[in-house]
Amino acid sequence: MTCFDTFAMVDWSAARRAPERPGKDSIWIGVSRRDREEEPLYFRTRIQAETWIAEFISRENDAGRRVLIGFDFPFGYPRGFARVVTGSDDPVELWYWLESRIRDDESGENNRFEVAEELNALFEGPGPFWGKPAKDRWPGVPYRKRGIGFDRVAERRAGDIAAKAASSCFQLAFPPSVGSQVLMGLPMLARLRRRPDVAVWPFDDWTGAKTVLAEIWPGLIEPAVRSTTGPADQPAIRDREQVRLMARAFAGLLFEDLSEMMRDIPEAAREEAWILGTGHADRLVALAGPGADVLQPPPLRNDCFALPAGVDWTPVDEALGLLKSGLSVVTDAETVALPDALNRVLARDALALRSNPPQANSAVDGYGFAGPVPEGAHVLPLVGGRSAAGAPFAGPVPEGHAIRILTGATLPDGVDTVVLEEDVRVDGSHVAFRGPLKAGANARKAGEDVREGDIALSAGRVVTPADLALLSAVGISQVDLRRQLRVAVVSTGDELVDSGEQAAKGRIFDANRPMLLAMIARFGFKPVDMGRVGDDRGALKDRLDAASAMADAILTSGGASAGDEDHVSALLKEAGAMQEWRIAMKPGRPLALGLWHDTPVFGLPGNPVAAMVCTLIFARPALSRLAGADWTEPQGFLVPAAFEKNKKPGRREYLRARVRNGRAEVFASEGSGRISGLSWAEGLVEIEDGARHIRPGDPVRFIPYGSFGL
């Protein structure tokens, strides 16, 4: 197990509490997944950042995603240093030694220079730690390096030399320095490593861990950082761009390339650690790319449709799992005005620019005051004026007083509770009512729906009309969306003619192409009609060439088996990217899956019933993944059967069905040639893989067409 789903890169800091306004010399974290890139996060303190990282690990693991987190400071010291301090060569023992001594607080005040003095006292002569902001403080730490002899331990690690990193982990101040980040970072890593789901590369066996921590150095992608100015609506902050581009670069690596980087390290790294990506800077720079404001996905792997060795007939669930793991987004991102976002896929998380509600407000018409109030009768004097939606009361409400307030109106200062007007009596100067009332009754808290800075909608979601309301309510006027997926449709076979043409004997009308084009449009993708091609391999090759240039995915119908005229599968085999999936399902024949000029091709059966069912079960979720949307799983419902069927084991079956009077009816004939059954039906009854004798009244799973997006 060497693949990762999520990559987070951390620019650590040893400074005091950073300003509220994002800037340099603070903590930035960039996150990128293999199918999307997220906006970097800014943290004012190390405590805030560590809390977020711990919660991030839990969220990703709960979602079934494997995580690689890179930190931009050394994970170890030169050989021999750990033994002097702890008596052991184990670098992690040194982490725990530092954790027991380093103190940090929310203001950023810490004792790193006192700890450096304690470490220096273990060595003869000055150093090895040096550099401090004031000459007259911390006498055990030299102000300059002059006079320090690095004879017992080297000044720099083997990894620093190999990566050509300029700084030493012993330099605590003056640029370029990283020593203070090490002293403040290793205790944090020690705490994270205690989690059962975390391993540290290259010290631990990381190959099966859900979360892996690794050392990085942004200097490896310096050319890419220099070439970017950042997003157009934000000033370029170097630290921000470094973590963003580092996360992008590692997310763009093929699994085997990243695995090679993590395995190909010298023996010294077992004690000193190693900078991930050393020796591969050119590759990382190319993947980081100069176009910082455009999210470009990596190409699909040539083996994305590969079946495990020895697999013959593939159960439906296993086939879906293989598609889910092998495919990734193929569409880039663009910024779009909110009114044009309907039915489009979010490329990045949409963060609330304003809380909803923005201020605490009343949920009813009534009278507001400071609660709680105990049981019994209460009479409160009224202040002059009122608070209405859009016209808030300007001043505070004195303690023990009440004010007239309307639904949606901002709660004035001194008010947190509202009594309904139906429950009061008013004489013009006082309001009378009975308790008890809890504090906060009939009032909405500011941000109780969504808080400013929270994720309003997550990347991968298809925007709905309700989503437009939410995004508008939190102040968002434009969103980053995936470009609409373009899906080409090609029908093959000499026997086909278009509807409206003359059909000679032995010819049939092309039913698949209009059906598939319409399905693609209903799914929210952009259909590309590539027409029909006869049984001519050269003509089909030209048509596939054209389709790959115009579309992000290709659906073909017919020619996907192994007969003399099955040219789709033959051409994909010649291209070296063909897999024949023999799915254990009915209706359906083998699916021909492959890449044509890096464009995924789904070779569907020629029979319209099988073509539609295979599209719904396999192509639909696969296309959603390619489009950048979340993997779609249709929602089914258990209903009583209105039919009897004796099913043999071995294949999953999908019957054309509809629900009448609360019971699932199935089409009279299971023959795949009966196209009328597709129109008659309103969904599918799914019968599991094993043997089953279904009698009227038995529960069956009905999946309506609407659950597939039709």
N, C-alpha and C positions, 0 to 999 in steps of 0.2 A: 504494500500500500504506500504509494509515493505521491499521489496527486493531492492538490489542495484546491478548495473552492473559493476561499477568501484570503486576501493578502492585505495586511495592515502594516504600514511603515510609520515608525515613531521617531520624531525629532525631539530628543530629551533636552532638558535644561536644568542647570544647577542654580539658576538665578532666583531672586526673591519673587514675590507675587507679581505677575505680569499685568500690564495695563488692561483695562476693560476693552479698549479698542484693539483688535488683532494687529499684531506686528511681529517683528523679528525677535530673536533671542528669547523665545518662549517655547511652549510645547505645542507641536502640531502633529496630527495623526491623519495620514492618508489611507483610504480604504478602497480597494478595487477587487471586484469579483471577475471571474472569467467572462461574464456576460454584461458587466456594467461597471462604471467608475463612479464613485461617490465624491461629494464635496469634502475637502479636508476639514478637520475639526480643530478648533483652537481652545487651549486650556490655560488658565491663569496660574494654576498651582500643580505641583506634582501629585498632591493628594487627590485632586479632582481627576487628573489623568489616570492615575492608578485605579481609582474606583470605576471609571468608565471602561478601562481595559478589562478588568475582572468581569464586569457585567456583559461586555461585548463577547468575551469567551463563552460565557454561559448561554447567551442568546444564539450564537452561531452553532454551538454544539447541540443545543436543544432543537435547532432547525435542521440538524443532520449535516451541517457544513463543516469541512475540515479547514483549519486556519493555520496560516503561517504569519507570525508577527515579527517584524524586523525592528531592531533598536539601533540607533546610530552612535553607540559607544562600545568600547571593548568589553567583551565578556570575561576576559582574563588578563593576567599580567605576564611579563616575561618569565621563562622557566626559572624555577628556584624561588621565586618570590613567595608563593603560597606556603612553601615549606618553612621559610624563615618565620612567617607570621603564625601559622597554625600547626606546624610540625607534620603536615601532610602535603602531598603533591596534588591532591584533589582540589581543583579550582573552586568547586562549589562549597567546600568547607570555608574558603575565604569569603564567599558570599554571606554565609551565615555569621561569620565573625564580624563582618561589617554591619550586618543587620542588627546585631546586638548592641552596637555602639552609635550608629548614626541616628541623630534626632532631627525631625523636620516638623514644621507646623504649617497652618493654613496661610500664614503671612509669607512663607518661604524662608523664615529664619532657620538656620541649621548649624550644625557643629562640624562641618566637614574639615575645616582647618585644624581643629583640635584633634580630630581622629588622624589626620595626616601627621601631626606632631607625634602622636602615639606610635604610628607606624615607623616614622623616621628614627625613633628612639631604639628600634630593634636592629638598626644597622649602625656600623661604625662610621664616623665621619658625617659630613652633611648629606642631606638627601636620603633616599632618591627623590622624594617629592619636593617640588620647588614651585615658586610663583605664588604671589598673594597680592591683594589689592592695597595693603598698607605695610610699609617697611617696618613700622614700630610695633606690629602685632604678631602674635604666634611666632615666638622666637625659634621654635623648633623647625620651622619651615623656611628655608632660604628664599630671599627675594628674587635672586637670579640663579641661573644654572652654574655659573662660573665656580669652579672648585669641587663640583660633585664628581666623584669617580664611579662610573658604572662598571665596577669590576665583579662584584658579587652577583648582581643581576644585570642583564642587558638593558639599555635604555629603551629599545623598541623590540616588539615581537616579530617573529618570522612573518606573520601575516601582514603587519604594517609595512614591512620591506617589500613583500611580494605585491601588495596593492599600491605601493608608492604613496602611502598615507603620510602626511607631513608631521602630524602631532604624535606626542608620546603620552601614554596613560599616566606618567608621573608629573606632567606639566599641569598645574592647577589654575593658572591665570595667564593672561596675555595671549592674543590670537597668534596662531591657531592652537587652541588648547582643548583637551577633552578629558583631562584628569578629574576635574570636579564632577562632570557628568557621570564618570565611572563610579566615584564614591557615592553619589546620590542615586545612581541607577541600579547597582548590583543588589542593594537591600530590597528594592522593589521586585527584581527578578527572583530573589530568594523566596519572597512571599508567593509569587505566582507559581513557582516550581512546586510548591507544596500541594497544589491541586492535583488530584489523581488523573486529570485529563490533559496535563501539560508535560512536555518533554523539552529539553534544551539541546539544540544542535551546536557543536558536535559532541557534547559531553554524554548525552543520554542516548538510549536506543529510541530514535525518533520515528522509525518507519511505520509504527502502528498508532502513534499518538494522535488524538483528535486536534490538539493545538501544539504547535512547535514554535519555540522562541529561537531567533537567530540574530547574529550580529550583522549589520549592514554598514556601508559607508557611502553617503551620497556623492562623494568625489568620483565614484565609478561612472556616474552618468553626467558629469560636469558639462560636457558639450551640449547635451539636451537641455540642461537647466539654463545655460547661457543663452540658448536660442529661443527661449519662451518668454513671453511677456505676461502670461497668465490670461484668465478670462477677461473679455473686453469690459465687463462691468465691475471689475475689481482691480485695484492696483497690485502690481506684481510684488509679492513678498517671497523672498528667496527660500526661506524655510518651508513655506507653504508649498511652493512649486517642487521642492526636492522630494517631500513625502508623497506628493501626488504622482509625480513621474516615476518614482521608485516603485510605488504600488502598481502603477500601470505596466512597468517593464516586467516585473516578476509575474504578474497575472497573464502577460502575453507569452510567457515561455511555454513550450511544449513540456508535458509531464516528464518525458525522458530526458530532456535537456536540463531541467531543474534537478532531477534525480542525480544526473551525472555531476552537476555542480556540488551537490551535497555529499556525494560519496568520494569524489576525487580531491582529497585533502591530505597534507603531510602529517606525519606522526606528531610533530610539535603542536598541532592544533588540539590534540587531546588534553593538553594542559593550558595552552595559551589562548585557545579559541581561534576562530578564523573568520574573515570577512566573506560573507556569502556573495558569490559572483566574481571573486578574484580570478583574473585570467580570462574573463568573459565580458569585459567592459564594452567592447564594440557591439556585442549582441544586445546588451542591456540598453545602450544608447539608442540603437535602432528601434527597439521596442518602446522606449520612452517617447521617442518621436518629438519633432519640433511643434506639431500642431496641438498645443496644449488645450485649446478650446473646443476641440472636436474629439468625440469619443469614437474611436475606430476599433471594431472587434478584430481579434485574430482570426485567420482562416480556419476552417474545420480541418481536423486531422484526416489524413487519407484513410485511416483505419476506423473512422468513427462508427461505421456500420458493422465492424468485424464481430463475428460470433466466437464464443469460446471454443477451443479445440475440442473436437469430438461431438459437437452439438448437431443433432439431426432435426427432429421435430421440436419446435420451441413453443412452450406454453405461452398463452397470451400475456400473463402478468410478467413473465421473464422477458419477453420481447419488448414490452413497454418499458421495463426497467433498463434494458440495454439502450433503447433510444434515449431515455431520459439522461443517462450517464454519458452517452457518446456525443450528443448534440449540444451546441451552444449558440448564442446569439450571433447573427450575421449582419444585422443592420446597424448603421452608425446613428449618431444622435444629432438633433437639431433643436434650436430654441423656437417655440411656437407660442403665439398669443393664446390666452386661455380659451376664448370662444371657438378656436379651431382645434381644440384638443380632444373633442368627443370621439370615443372609440379608438383612440390612439394609445400606444404603450408608453408608460413613463420610463425614461432612460435613467433618471436619478431620483432619489427620494425628494419629495416636495416638502420643504421645511416651512412651517408656519411663520409668516412675517409679523403676525399680530395674534394675540390670544383671542380665543372665542369662548365666552364673551370677553370683550376687552376690559370691561370693568364689572364689578359686582352690580347686579341689578335685580329688580323685583320680578317675581314670576307671576304676580297677580295685581289687580287693583286693590288698594287698601291703604293702610297707614303704617309707616315705618318708625322704628325706635331701636334702642339697644336692648337686646335680649340677654339671657332668658328671663321669662317672667314666671313666677310660681302659680300654683293653683289659686283660684279665687277671683274676685272682682278687682279691676284696675281702672283708674281714671287718670289720663295723662293730658297735660296742656298741649295745645297745638301751636306750632310755630307758623308764622305767616308764610304764604307761598306754597308751592308744591314742586315735586320732581316728576317730569314727564319724559317719555322717550324722545331724545333729541333736544330736550330743553331741561338739563339737570339743574337742581337747586344749587345755588352758588356757595352758600356758607355751610358751616357745621350745624348739626342739630344738638342742642345742649342735652346733657344727661337728664333723664327723667321726662323728656319731651317727646312728642311724636310729630310726624309730618305726613301730609297727604302725598301718596305716591301711586303712579300708574304702572301698568304692565310694561316691562322692558326698560323702565327708567333707571338711571344710575343711582345706586344707594349713596346718599350724602354722607359726609363724615359724621360719625356718631350713630349711624344706622346699620344694623346687620340683620334685623328681623322684621317681618311684615305680617300684619294680621289682615285677613280678608275683610273687605268692606261689608260683606254679608253678615259678619260676626260682630259688628260694632254698632254703637249709637253715637251720634255727633250732635252737639248743640251749637257749633260754630266756633267755640273756643277750646273745647275739650273733646276727647274721644274716650268712650267707655267700652270695655270688653272683658271677657273672662279668660283666665289662664287655665291650665298651663300652656306655655309656648316655649319650645326649645330655641336656643340661639341659632339663627340661620334659617328659621322656618320661612317658607314661601319666598326664599331669596336664592339667587344663583351666584356662585362665587366666580370671581374673575378667573378665566382660563380653566373652568371645570370641564369644559368640553375638550379644548385643545389649548396648550400653552405655547407662547411664542418660542420658537426654536425647536419645538417638537416635530416629529415626522407626521405630517398630515396624511400623506399617502406614500406608500413604499414603491420603489422602483419595481417594474415588472407588472404593475397593475394596469388594466385596460380602463381608461377613463370613462365613467358613466355620467349621465345627467346629474345624479346626486353628488358625484365627485366635484362637478363644476360648482355646485352650491357651496360645498365645503371649502374648496380652494379659494373661491371668492371671499368667503367669510373670514378667512385668515390672511387676507391681503395679497394673495398671489395673482399676478396679472399675466405671467407667462411661465411656461414649464418646459423642461427638457424632455423631449419625446424621441422615441425610436422612429426612424423613417419607416413608412408603411411597407410591410413585406410584400414583394412582388412575386406572384406565383404563376408560372407559365403552365399551360395545359396543352398537351399534344395527344391527338388520337392516332392510332396506327392501324393499318390493315387495308388490303385491297378491296375488301368487301364493303367498306363504308362509303356512304354518300351523305351529303348534308340534307337535312330536311328541306323540302321544296324542290329538290332536284329530281330528275327521273331515276327511279330505282329499277334497274334491269333485274332479270331473274338471277338469283344468287347474291344480290346486293341487299344491304340493310342500311337503315338510316342511323347516323351517328347519334346515339342517345347519351353517351358518356360526357362528351365535351360540354354541351350546354348545362348538364347537371353539375359537373365539377366546377365550371366557371361560376355558376350561381352560388354553389356552396362556399367557394373561396370568398366571394363578395360578402356573404352572410357572416362568415367568420371574422370579417373586418380587415381582410387582406386585399391587395390590389390584383385582380385577375388579369392575366396576359394571354390572349387567345393566339396560339401558334398554329391553329388549324389542324388539318389531318394530313397524314403522310401514308402513302401506300407501302407495300412490302418491298421497299427499295432501300438497301442499307446506306448507300451513298446519300440519298435524299434525306433519310432520317438523321444521318450524321450532320448534314448541313443545318437541319432544323434544330437539332440540339445545340449546335454552335451558336445559332442565332438566339435561342432561348436562354442560354447561359449568359449571353451578353446583355439581355434585357430583363432578366429576372434573378431573384435570390434563391428560388427553388423551382423544381420542375416536377409536374405530375404527368405521367404517361399512362395510357390505358391500352392494353393489348401488347402482345409481343414480349411479355415478361417471363415466359417460361423457357423451356429448353428445346422447342421444336425447330423445324427448318426455317420457319418464317418469324421466329421470335427474335427480331433484330435489336430490340432494346437491350435485352440481357447480353446478347452477343457483343454489342458495341461497348457496353460497360465493362465486360470482361477484357476486351482489347485495351481499354483505357487503364486497366489494372486496378480498378476501384469498384469492383462488383461483389455484392454479397447476395446470395439467394436464401431468403428466410422462408423456411417451410413452417408456417404458423399452424399450430394445432387448433384450428377454428373452422367453423362452417357458418355461412358461406365464405369462401376465400380460397385462393390458390397461393402458391409461393409469391412472396413480394420480392421484386428485384430492387435492391437498394444500392446506390453508389454515388460517386462524385463525377461530374462532367465539367472539366475546367474549374474545379473547386466549388461547383454548384451542386447541392444535393439533388438527387433524382429519386423519385418514388415511382417504381414501375408497378402500376396497379393491374389487376386482372381486367380482361376485356368485357366480361359479363357485367352489365350495369348494376345488378344487385350486389355482387361481390365487390365491385368497384366502390359503391357507396358505403358499404359496411366497412371495408378496409380503410376508406378515407376517414370515416367517423372514429374508428377505434385507434388507428395508428397515425395517419397523416395529420389529423386535427391537432393532437397534443404536440407532435413533432414540429409542425409549423408554428405553433404558439411559442415553443422554445426558441426556434430560429428568429422569430419576430422580437424576442426580448421579453415576452410576457411570461408570467408564471406558468408552470406546467399545469395543463388543464386535465382534470379528472371528472368525467360526467357524474352528476348526481342521480342515483337511481332510487327507486321506492319499492318497498315490498307491498304487493297487492295480491288478492286472491286470484287464482287462475280460473278462467272460464273455458278451459280446454283440458284435454288429456294427451300426454305424450310419454312414450317410453324411450328414454335416451340412453345410448351406449356410452361407456367410458372412453376417454382418450382425447376428445376435442371439446372446446367450448363452442356453444352454439348461440347464434343471434337470430331470433325469429322476428319477422315484421309483425308489429302488434299495435293495439290501441286499447284505451280503457273506456269501457261503457258500463254504467251502473256500478262503478267501483271495482270492476273485475277486468282482468287483462284478456282480451281476445287476440288470437293470432290468425294471420292470413290462412286461408283454406289450403293453400299449396305452399310447400317449402321449396319448390323448384326455383332455381336461380334465374330461369328465363322469364319468369312472371314479373315483368317490370311494373305492372299495375299494382302489385302488392306494396311497392314503395310509396305510391300515392295514397293507397288505402290506409296505410299505417300512419301512426302519429309518434312512433318511437320503436324501440326494440325491447324484446324480452331476452335477457341474458341468462343462459343456463350454464351452470358451472361445469368444470372439466370432467368431473366424475360421472358415474352412472346415476340416473335418477328416473323414477317413475312419477310423473306429475299427474295428479288427478284434480278434477274441478274443486276449487276451494283451497288447494294448497298454495302457500305463498311463493311468488316468483318475483324476480327483480325486473321492474319496468323502468327503462331509461327513455324519457321523452326526447324527441328531436331537439326541443328547446334547450335541453341540458348540454347538447353539443354545440349550441350557438346557432342552430337553424331556426 
